[in-house]
Amino acid sequence: MGAVTSTVAAKFAFFPPDPPSYTVEVDQGSGRMKMNEKEMRNDVDVMKLCTKRGSEIVAMYVKNPKAKLTVLYSHGNAADLGQLYDLFVQLSIHLRVNLMGYDYTGYGRSSGKSSELNTYADIEAVLKCLQEKYGIQMENIILYGQSVGSGPTLDLASHLSQLRAVVLHSPILSGLRVMYPMKRTFWFDIYKNVDKIPLINCPVLVMHGTADDIVDCSHGKKLYDLCKHKYDPLWLEGANHCNLEVYSQYTRHLKKFIIAMEKPSNNSTNIQDSNSSKKKTQDSEKTLESKSSTDHLLRENRRKSTSDIKLRASKSTYQIENPRKSNDRIGGIRRSV
């Protein structure tokens, strides 16, 4: 049954750049692996990793000497490491984190054929590398999943108890839900994030563009609602599926989240305390506003009763905005998630 599911997934979920945007080889002078299309950097390691399903995948590790945390980044379905190389370097610098990115089986210069089960094996191999080669502790790792990358990210996170945090960037509820507004999960669906998100026991940040016409913003909002430990989400007004990174709010919000996760105390407790404090502040403000409004009305009533003026309640008209419908369609249209 799992093999059938992976076959269904491969038909519409994976679109690796063809040809790949990069090549790799061992540099004769240093003995280090490099991307030929990119200038070698001392703070970037390029490597190949073997997975338990027999694939050999390419990964890159960007080191930041000031980093306290490490981000394991699972990218979208129509990109490879050559296209993301510069972005990963910049994110490592601006967020002050180590960053590990990788190409799924069948992507870039990774061997094999793409499938849902292979992506699960891929991310496990990358996590193992972080722990064994770089000595990164589980409690210092943040899993970051973009679009279809939210699938392997949440699958792995659902099995880990000591993970620091999870970031979901334009995530999907499930593969089939990108195309159909389904209310239940079928066995042949893929990347069943909607069923796995309640199992995550660490803080989760969700970011989604409100103008996303590939994976509707409702996917991100539903996953946020189902989180146990919510962090303030980022709904980027006007952003689409592929351009969150160009908005300054993206970097600012992500940086704020990283700083919050760097605190040594329990992050879930911190977020709950922060949310509780925010709610108390809002409730207090509402109480003060209500009291002020009540005092004002009492004064007005006394003044008007003295003048024999009848009070009239003003009427307000409210216009409810119709919910935005997804434009996702099926029928030979290639989707990039």
N, C-alpha and C positions, 0 to 999 in steps of 0.2 A: 504493500500500500504506500509506504514511504517513497518507493521508487517512482510510482505513478504520480504522486504529488510533485516530486521534483521535476518530472517531465513536463507537467502542466506549467510549473513555474518558469522553466527555461524558455517556453514558447513566447512569453510576454514580459517577463521581469528583467531579463538581462540583455543589455545592448552595449557590449564593450566596444570602445573605439577601434575601428578597423581601417587602416592599420594602427597598431599601438603608437602612442606619441613619443615613445622612448625606446632605447636599446640599453643593455647593460653589459659590462665586461669588467675584468679585473685590471686595474691600473698597474702597469709594469713597474713603475717606480716605487709606489707605496705598498703594493700588494692588496690594496683595498678595492672593493667593488665600487663601481661608479655608474652614473647615468651619462652616456656620451653626450647627450644634448644639454646637460647642465654642468656648470662650473663646479668642480669639487670643492667641498667645504669641510673644514675640520670638525664642525659641529653637526655634521650629517653623516650617518652610517647607512649605506645601502647594503642589503643582504637578501639571501634566499633562504626560505624556511620550508621544511618538509611537514606536511600535515598527516594526520592519522588515516586519511583516505587516499594517500598516495600522491597528492599534488605537491608541486614545488612552487611556492608563491614568493613574489618579490615584496619586500617591506622596506621602509625607510624610517630611521629614528633620528629626530632632531633634538639635540641636547641643549639645555639651558642651565648654566651653572648656578643661577639664582632660583631654580625651580624647586618647589616643595611637592608638587603634584605632577602626575603624568597622564596625558590624554591619549586614549586608544581610539583612533578615528576610523570609522567605517563609512566609506563614501557612497555617493549615489550610483545609479545603475548605468550611467552613460559617460563615465569619466575614468581616467586611470592616473597613476602616480605622476606621470610626466606632466599632466595638465595641472595637478594639484601641488606640485613640488614647491613652488614659490609661495603659495597660500599657506602651506604648512610651516614653512620657515618663518613667515611673518606672524602667524598666530602664536608660534612658540615664543617669539620675541615680545609681542605686545601683551600676551596673557601671562608671561613668565612661567611657562610650563615646559616640560619635556613633551614631545608629541610623536607618537608612533602611528604611521599610516601604512596601509598595505593594499595590494591588489588581490581581489578575489580570484579563485581558480578560474582560468579562462580569460582573465583581464590582463592588459599590459603584457608583460613578459612572464606572467605566471602560467604554468602548464595546466593541461586538463580542460574539462568542459564545465561551464558554470551550472550550478544547481543550488537549491535551497540548502540541502544537507551539506554540500561542500562549503558553503559560506560559514556554516556553524563550525566545521572543522578548521576552516581558515582562521577565524577569530580566536579559537582555542590555541592554535599554534602560536599566534602573535602574543597572546597573554602569557603563554609558557616562556616565550623568549624574553619578555619584559622581566619576568620573575627570575629566570635562571641565568640569563646573560647579563642583565643590567641590575639585578638585585632589587627591583622595585617591589615594595610591599603592597599587598592587595588593598590595604586601607588608604593607599596613596594614589590609587588609579581611578580615573574618571572615564567611563565609556561614553563615546560620542557617536551617535548614529544619524546620518543624513539620509532622508528619504528611504529608499529600500534598505539602506544600511541600518535603519532602526530595527530591522528584522533580526540579524545576528546579534545586534547590541542588546536587545531586550531578552532574546533567548539566553544569552550568556549571563546577563544580569539576574535573571530569574533563578539561576543556580548558585549564585554567590551571596554570601552573608556578610562579608567584611568589606565590600566595595564602598569606595568613598561617595560616588555620585554617578548620575546618568544625565546626559544631555540628548534631547531629541530635536533634531533640526528638520522641519517639514516632514514629520513622520507619517506613516500609513497605519490605519487600523488593521488592515490585512490586505493581501494581494487583490482578492476579488472585490473588496469594498472600495477600491479605487475606481472600479468600473460600475459596480452595482450597489445601491443603498440597502444592503442586506441587514436584517435584524438578528440573524443567528449565524453561527459559524459552522460551515460544512467541513467534512473530513478532507476534502480535496482542495480546500483553501490553503494558501501559503502565508508564511510570516504572520501568524495569528497574534499580533501584538495586543489586540483588544482583550484577549484572554490571559496574556502574560503580565501586563502592566500592574494588575493588583498584587502580583507576587513580589514586586520590587520593594526591598526593605531599606532603601537609601534615598536621599533627596533626588528629585527629578526636576530638571528644567526643560520646559517645552517652548520651542520657538517656531512660529509659522507666519507666512505672509498672508494677508487678508485677500490679496488678488491672485492667489495661487490657482491656476486653471488646470493643473495636472493632478495634484492631490489637494482636494478642497480643505480649507482651513478648519472645517468641522472635524476632520480627523485628529488634528492636534488638540482641539478643544475637548473632544471626547476622551482622549488619552489623559489629558490633564485632569479631567473630572474623576477619572478612575485611579489616579495616583494616591498612594498612602501618604507619602511625604512630599507635599507640593512645595516648589519654589516659585516665586513670582514669575508668571509666564511672560513671553514677549510676543505679542500679536502685532507684527509690523504692517502698519497701514500702507496699502499700495504695493507692497512687495510681492513678487511672484515666486515661482518654485525654485528658481535658479539664481536669485540675486540678493539674498539676505545679507551676504557679506559686504555688499557695497554701501549698506546703510550704517551710519555711525552708531546708531542705537544698538546694532548687533554687537559690535565690539565692546561698547560700554557695558551692556547688560551681561555679556559673557564674562567680562573682567570682574564685574561686581559679584557674580556667582562664584568665580574661582577664588576670590578673596574670602568670601564667606566659607567656602569649603576648606580653606587653609587653616581655619581656626582649629586648635587641637581638641576641643571638647566635642561631644557628640553632635554631629551636624543635624540629624533629624530633630533632636531636642532644640537646637538653636533655631531651626526654621519654624518649629511649632511655637516656640516662645515668641519669635518675631511676629508670626501671624497672629498669635494671641494678643500680643502687645498692640499690634496695629488695629485689631478688632476692638480692643478696649478703648483705644484712642478715638476710633470712629464712633463707638457707642457713646463715649463721653461727650464728643462734639455734638452728636445728635441730641443728647439729653439737654445740653446747654442751649442748643438752638430751640428745642421744644419749649424749655422753660422761658427763654427770652420771648418766644412767640406768644406763649400763654400770658405772660405778664403784660405784653403789649395789647393783647386782645381784651384783657380785663380793664386796662386803663381806657381803651377805646369804648368799651361797653358802658363804663361809668360816665364817660364824657358824653356819649350819644344819648344815653337814657336821660341825662339831665336836660338835653335839648329836645327830647321827645322825637328822636330820629330813629326810624326803624332800620334794623340791620338787614342787609341783603347779602346772601352768599354769592360770591362771584363764581362763575363756571369756567372751567378750563377744558380745552379740547386737546386730546392726546392722539397722536398719529403713530400707530405701531408699524415698524418697518418689517416688511415681509422678509423671511429668512432667505439667504442667498443659496441658490441651487447650484450643485456641481455641474459642470459642463462635460465631465468625463463621459466618453462614449467608447463603444467597442465596435469592431467591424473592420479590422485591418489597419486601424490607426495605431501608429507606433507611439507608445507612451514612454516618457522618460521620467522615471521615479527613482 
